[in-house]
Amino acid sequence: MFEPARIRTLWELVEYRARASGDAPMLIDGGEGGYGDGARTVSFGAVRDAALRAAAGFHARGIGPGTRVMWQLPTRIDTVIASLALARLGAVQAPVIPQHRAREVGFVLADSGAEFVLVPGVWRGFDHEAMVRGLTRGGMQSVSLADGLPDGDPGALPEPPEGADDRTRWIYYTSGTTAAPKGVEHTDASLIAGGVGLATALGMATDDIGSIAFPYAHIAGPDYVIAMLVSGFPAVVLEHFDADRAAEVYRRHGVTMAGGSTAFYQAFHDASRRRRAVAPDAGPLIPSLRLLSGGGAPLPPELYRAAGRELGCALVHGYGMTECPMIAMGTPYDRDEQLAHTVGRPVAGARIRIVRPDGSEAATGESGEVTVTGPMVFRQYTDPALTAEAFGPDGAFRTGDLGQLRPDGHLVLTGRLKDIIIRKGENVSAQEVEDLVCTHPAVAEAAVIGLPDRERGERVCAVVTLRGAAGGSGAGARPLTLAGLTAHLRAAGLMTQKLPEQLEIVGELPRGGPLSKVLKARLRERYGRRQG
């Protein structure tokens, strides 16, 4: 039986699962990582053994306890093994998603104090090794894994790291678009607590098959792998996410849980509809799928209903961030109404408190800033000034998100403190308007932003993509207009002060980051030049 209180380091968890499920599969190559037909499957025991050999190889190059290692590697089985090898050594890891380039990588190298850099060589036509050579300072070593992991004798390894809860082992960087990223320091214990919270909520079993199709360098990577180690289920690993290709691989391997973020739900929904349009009798997109899960962005209730109907599975959404990988999570046992309108209950070990602007605790059902305490909260930022701002007088982490706790204990997120539109002194939650805009039958996706306005301070602007021929190009199609949208929102009960005063129709919303979040800053820049 798994006893989280007795496991303090990630490597202890790897050893636990290797003993309990040594011959059971852990990682299944999806065919995108250079292994041809995707036939490579590695058991829990083999992952442990491979990580030991890689750790010995890294140690021979000078990596040991406390060595700071930045790695920028794609989502592959060897990336997971490399990260576990570094955990075995007690190194401090600074993962960076492989899409980042010199500006972001240079910042991380300097801020993290990295002594070693692991790169994939040339990946998707870009030479990471050359980029890093141009950025590294004296004494910093670059290690290419283009030809595989280093290999060594595990007998030469030092003792495994001790389980000190207050020792930084990971530095993750937030993906800011207008300011320098924040360096977020985690311990093994804080990441394990997040993974345990995820595993407990999802209730995965050893006969389930999961999937990793998001960047493993995102904090969701270890969060998910820890859940695998806790529950003992394997996962298919995909280096690149394409919904049609992923569905094909998932059908072949019998994947029972998929997801990653709201964008993944939408992509699978659209892939299923395309498939049915060509072959109406083809059956479900992924017949074995029983669960879609993820987080990272708001889930519009309409998408919850549409994706669930289309894919024939449960959809559970959660809430977390770089600073706290799991805060709340829906479960397969929640009611449809709870899953459609909340991000679930606090995960095991997390305590959520909603506070008013004066710091007092909000009543049940009252909106305020979401704060969280628990073992999954990060240790500190690399910048002490940011750390001082991030925690309240009670020691709780201030998320910057607005929300409310319902009487049933579920958390409703209503927006960001920085994503509130102030129109004539009235606070307008962008997320509230977005959720209702997405219920219009012509709208596929929506982002609501505040734009500078001489009379109102800010005006509400809805930027949307359309379904099918709703833009007016098809015969008999009725184009979406601002008047038609506001009439729909009035009928849905939205107060007049919150109605959009500007409508922009685009082919696609700008997205970025590992979980494809909508980049509202770009939309504000694009449409904010024109004063109302």
Backbone hydrogen bonds, N-H to C=O, Kabsch-Sander energy under -0.5 kcal/mol:
donor,donor_aa,acceptor,acceptor_aa,energy
6,R,3,E,-1.9
7,I,4,P,-1.3
8,R,6,R,-0.6
13,L,9,T,-1.4
14,V,10,L,-2.1
15,E,11,W,-2.5
16,Y,12,E,-2.3
17,R,13,L,-2.3
18,A,14,V,-2.2
19,R,15,E,-2.0
20,A,16,Y,-2.1
21,S,17,R,-3.0
22,G,18,A,-0.6
24,A,21,S,-1.3
26,M,42,V,-2.6
27,L,42,V,-2.2
28,I,235,A,-2.4
29,D,27,L,-0.5
29,D,40,R,-3.0
30,G,237,V,-2.5
38,G,35,Y,-1.3
39,A,35,Y,-0.7
42,V,27,L,-2.8
44,F,21,S,-0.6
44,F,24,A,-2.3
45,G,22,G,-2.5
46,A,22,G,-0.5
47,V,43,S,-2.5
48,R,44,F,-2.0
49,D,45,G,-2.3
50,A,46,A,-2.8
51,A,47,V,-2.5
52,L,48,R,-1.9
53,R,49,D,-2.0
54,A,50,A,-2.5
55,A,51,A,-2.6
56,A,52,L,-2.1
57,G,53,R,-1.9
58,F,54,A,-2.9
59,H,55,A,-2.7
60,A,56,A,-1.9
61,R,57,G,-0.8
61,R,58,F,-0.8
62,G,59,H,-1.4
63,I,58,F,-2.0
66,G,90,G,-2.8
67,T,64,G,-2.0
69,V,67,T,-0.6
69,V,92,V,-3.2
70,M,68,R,-0.5
70,M,116,F,-2.5
71,W,94,A,-1.3
72,Q,118,L,-2.7
76,R,74,P,-1.3
80,V,76,R,-1.7
81,I,77,I,-2.2
82,A,78,D,-2.6
83,S,79,T,-2.3
84,L,80,V,-2.2
85,A,81,I,-2.4
86,L,82,A,-2.1
87,A,83,S,-1.8
88,R,84,L,-2.1
89,L,85,A,-1.4
90,G,86,L,-0.8
90,G,87,A,-0.6
91,A,86,L,-2.2
92,V,67,T,-2.9
93,Q,91,A,-0.6
93,Q,169,R,-2.9
94,A,69,V,-2.6
96,V,71,W,-2.4
100,H,97,I,-1.7
105,V,101,R,-2.9
106,G,102,A,-2.8
107,F,103,R,-1.5
108,V,104,E,-2.2
109,L,105,V,-2.7
110,A,106,G,-1.9
111,D,107,F,-3.0
112,S,108,V,-2.8
113,G,109,L,-0.9
114,A,109,L,-1.1
115,E,68,R,-2.9
116,F,68,R,-1.7
117,V,141,Q,-2.3
118,L,70,M,-2.4
119,V,117,V,-0.5
119,V,143,V,-2.2
123,W,121,G,-0.6
123,W,126,F,-2.7
126,F,123,W,-1.7
128,H,121,G,-2.2
128,H,126,F,-1.2
131,M,127,D,-1.7
132,V,128,H,-2.6
133,R,129,E,-2.2
134,G,130,A,-1.5
135,L,131,M,-0.5
135,L,132,V,-1.2
136,T,132,V,-2.4
140,M,137,R,-1.8
141,Q,115,E,-2.5
143,V,117,V,-3.5
145,L,119,V,-2.9
148,G,145,L,-1.9
152,G,53,R,-0.6
156,A,153,D,-2.3
157,L,154,P,-1.8
164,A,162,E,-1.6
165,D,163,G,-0.7
167,R,164,A,-1.4
168,T,166,D,-0.6
169,R,186,H,-2.6
170,W,186,H,-2.1
171,I,93,Q,-2.9
172,Y,184,V,-2.6
174,T,182,K,-2.0
176,G,174,T,-1.2
184,V,172,Y,-3.9
184,V,182,K,-0.7
185,E,183,G,-0.6
185,E,380,Q,-3.0
186,H,170,W,-2.7
186,H,184,V,-0.5
191,L,187,T,-1.7
192,I,188,D,-2.6
193,A,189,A,-2.3
194,G,190,S,-1.7
195,G,191,L,-2.4
196,V,192,I,-2.7
197,G,193,A,-2.0
198,L,194,G,-2.0
199,A,195,G,-2.7
200,T,196,V,-2.6
201,A,197,G,-1.8
202,L,198,L,-2.4
203,G,199,A,-2.0
204,M,199,A,-0.5
208,D,205,A,-1.9
210,G,234,P,-3.1
212,I,236,V,-3.1
218,H,215,P,-1.7
221,G,218,H,-2.6
223,D,219,I,-1.4
224,Y,220,A,-2.2
225,V,221,G,-2.4
226,I,222,P,-2.8
227,A,223,D,-1.5
228,M,224,Y,-2.0
229,L,225,V,-2.5
230,V,226,I,-2.5
231,S,227,A,-2.5
232,G,228,M,-2.8
233,F,228,M,-0.6
235,A,26,M,-2.2
236,V,210,G,-2.2
237,V,28,I,-3.2
238,L,212,I,-2.7
238,L,236,V,-0.5
242,D,240,H,-0.6
246,A,242,D,-3.6
247,A,243,A,-2.6
248,E,244,D,-1.7
249,V,245,R,-2.2
250,Y,246,A,-3.0
251,R,247,A,-2.3
252,R,248,E,-1.7
253,H,249,V,-1.9
254,G,250,Y,-1.1
255,V,250,Y,-2.1
256,T,209,I,-2.4
257,M,209,I,-1.9
258,A,291,L,-2.2
260,G,293,S,-1.0
264,F,261,S,-0.7
265,Y,261,S,-1.6
266,Q,262,T,-2.2
267,A,263,A,-2.1
268,F,264,F,-2.6
269,H,265,Y,-2.5
270,D,266,Q,-2.6
271,A,267,A,-2.4
272,S,268,F,-2.3
273,R,269,H,-1.9
274,R,270,D,-2.3
275,R,271,A,-2.2
276,R,272,S,-2.4
277,A,273,R,-1.9
278,V,274,R,-1.3
279,A,275,R,-2.9
282,A,279,A,-2.2
289,L,286,I,-1.9
290,R,256,T,-2.4
291,L,256,T,-1.6
292,L,314,A,-2.5
293,S,258,A,-2.3
294,G,316,V,-1.0
295,G,260,G,-0.9
303,L,300,P,-0.6
304,Y,300,P,-2.0
305,R,301,P,-2.2
306,A,302,E,-2.7
307,A,303,L,-2.9
308,G,304,Y,-1.9
309,R,305,R,-2.2
310,E,306,A,-2.5
311,L,307,A,-2.6
312,G,308,G,-1.4
313,C,308,G,-0.8
314,A,290,R,-1.9
316,V,292,L,-3.0
318,G,294,G,-2.4
319,Y,328,A,-2.9
321,M,324,C,-2.0
324,C,321,M,-0.9
327,I,319,Y,-2.8
327,I,328,A,-0.5
328,A,319,Y,-1.8
329,M,345,R,-2.2
330,G,317,H,-1.9
334,D,331,T,-1.8
339,L,335,R,-2.4
340,A,336,D,-2.5
341,H,337,E,-1.5
342,T,338,Q,-1.5
343,V,411,L,-2.7
345,R,329,M,-1.1
347,V,327,I,-1.9
350,A,347,V,-2.4
351,R,373,T,-2.8
353,R,371,T,-2.5
355,V,353,R,-0.5
355,V,369,E,-2.4
356,R,360,S,-3.1
359,G,356,R,-2.2
362,A,354,I,-3.3
365,G,405,L,-2.2
366,E,363,A,-2.4
368,G,403,G,-2.0
369,E,355,V,-2.4
370,V,401,D,-2.9
371,T,353,R,-2.5
371,T,369,E,-0.5
372,V,397,F,-1.8
373,T,351,R,-2.0
377,V,374,G,-1.5
378,F,323,E,-2.4
379,R,185,E,-2.6
380,Q,185,E,-0.9
382,T,183,G,-2.1
386,L,383,D,-0.8
387,T,383,D,-1.6
388,A,384,P,-2.1
389,E,385,A,-1.3
390,A,386,L,-1.4
391,F,387,T,-0.9
392,G,396,A,-2.7
395,G,392,G,-2.2
397,F,372,V,-2.5
398,R,390,A,-3.3
399,T,370,V,-2.0
399,T,397,F,-0.8
402,L,415,G,-3.8
403,G,368,G,-2.7
404,Q,412,V,-2.2
406,R,404,Q,-0.5
406,R,410,H,-2.8
409,G,406,R,-2.2
411,L,344,G,-2.7
412,V,404,Q,-2.7
413,L,411,L,-0.5
414,T,402,L,-2.7
415,G,402,L,-1.1
417,L,400,G,-3.1
419,D,416,R,-1.3
420,I,417,L,-0.6
421,I,419,D,-0.5
421,I,428,V,-2.8
422,I,420,I,-0.5
423,R,421,I,-0.9
423,R,426,E,-2.5
424,K,422,I,-0.6
424,K,456,R,-3.1
426,E,423,R,-2.3
428,V,421,I,-2.9
430,A,419,D,-1.3
430,A,428,V,-0.6
432,E,414,T,-0.5
433,V,429,S,-1.7
434,E,430,A,-2.6
435,D,431,Q,-2.6
436,L,432,E,-1.3
437,V,433,V,-2.7
438,C,434,E,-2.2
439,T,436,L,-1.4
440,H,437,V,-1.7
443,V,440,H,-1.7
444,A,465,T,-2.9
445,E,465,T,-0.9
447,A,463,V,-2.5
449,I,461,C,-2.6
451,L,459,R,-2.1
453,D,457,G,-1.6
457,G,453,D,-2.0
458,E,456,R,-1.2
459,R,451,L,-2.3
461,C,449,I,-2.7
461,C,459,R,-0.5
462,A,502,Q,-2.7
463,V,447,A,-3.0
463,V,461,C,-0.6
464,V,462,A,-0.5
464,V,504,E,-2.7
465,T,445,E,-2.2
467,R,442,A,-2.4
470,A,467,R,-2.6
472,G,469,A,-2.0
474,G,469,A,-0.8
477,A,474,G,-2.0
480,L,470,A,-0.7
485,L,481,T,-2.4
486,T,482,L,-2.8
487,A,483,A,-2.1
488,H,484,G,-1.8
489,L,485,L,-2.3
490,R,486,T,-2.6
491,A,487,A,-2.1
492,A,488,H,-1.3
493,G,490,R,-1.6
494,L,489,L,-2.4
498,K,495,M,-1.9
499,L,496,T,-1.5
501,E,460,V,-3.1
502,Q,460,V,-1.1
504,E,462,A,-2.7
506,V,464,V,-2.8
506,V,504,E,-0.5
512,G,517,K,-1.9
516,S,513,G,-1.5
517,K,512,G,-1.6
519,L,510,P,-2.8
520,K,518,V,-1.3
522,R,519,L,-0.7
523,L,519,L,-1.2
524,R,520,K,-2.8
525,E,521,A,-2.1
526,R,522,R,-2.4
527,Y,523,L,-2.6
528,G,524,R,-1.9
530,R,527,Y,-0.7
531,Q,529,R,-0.7
532,G,452,P,-0.8
